[in-house]
C-alpha cells in the first residue's frame, strides 16, 4: 500500500486530471442560479430614495469617497506594476 499512488482528481483517458471540463456544466449552472437569486433579492428588497432625499452634503461625501477609492486603488496598482514599496514614496 505504501507504493500505491492514488489520484484525488478524476483521471481522463489521456492520463491527465481534467476537473475543469467535467465540472463546467454544474459550476456554470450554480453560478447562474446564484446570480438570478441575488438579482431577485436586490430587486424586491431594495429601493431608491426620491431625488429630493439626496442633499448636496451627501453628494459631496459620496464624491470624496469615490475619489479616495480611485486614487488609492490606482496607487496600489502603480506599486504592483512597478514592484515598488509603499514606504519608498512616504
Beta strands, then each sheet from edge to edge (+ up, - down):
end
